[in-house]
Amino acid sequence: MLIYGKEVAATTLEKITSMTKDFEGKYKRKPTLAVIIVGDDPASQTYVRNKINGCKQVGFNSLSYEYPNGTAQDEIIQRIKSLADDDTVDGILVQLPLPKGYDEEKILANIPDSKDVDGFNASNIGYLCLGRPHTVSCTPLGVMHMLESTGVQLSGKNAVVLGRSNTVGKPMAMLLLNANCTVTVCHSKTQNLAEFTKKADILVVAIGRPKFVTADMVKDGAIVIDVGINRVDGKLCGDVDFDSVAPKTSYISPVPGGVGPMTISMLLYNTLMSAIARENER
């Protein structure tokens, strides 16, 4: 069966829209997301537009700050600090990747935990590792919602995460571990990779290589979530060879239409949760 992130996201967005109306009625303001983008990368600009449109869809305010490549890093940091001090702003997002020459870690470190709606802050990653998540990275959180939508009991399952990035692989592994899965993280240096992937009841693939996972690497009846998005011969495809792998699975997410829509819906969810938490702390 296919797990369409678009359908799961639509349900989530309906809930966010309803909760946003309640929030506005109670606090007489709308949740506000501020987005910073540096440079003119077409993909990044598309992602930012989608995030701004998502804000409009659920009833948020949004602020967008665009800087040309070459803008002094200190100027960007000053903007973040200004937004951090702005009591009307609930979430701050710096669109990644930044152009070469910028220190992403240093820039992101200026976003306070309470407004880190991307979940990339070291403190938020630390809380996740402790099993006390505050704000969780959007894509892994979206994957968890997709897995939960199947109704399959996750506890006790063997889960393999293929990829160890700070934005997807590592937080994904922590979320699955917190859900009582037995988790293995594989990566580019893993030897005899198929020996691990063939044992996975749940396989989450985020390795950035088009159609890398093939049928001989997947267990019969596995749940496969494809986080990858690649363009080959003008067409989008994932990190999983969908045509060969799909017949072996019990559930699989397609590309496009799988994980992608979930990332934005989780960003909006994180922003709303930040707004509610900040109001509760006043």
Helices and strands as residue ranges (DSSP letters): H 5-27, E 32-38, H 42-58, E 61-67, H 73-85, E 91-94, H 104-108, G 113-115, H 122-129, H 138-149, E 158-162, H 169-178, E 182-186, H 193-197, E 202-205, G 215-217, E 223-226, E 230-232, E 235-237, H 242-245, G 246-248, E 251-252, H 260-280
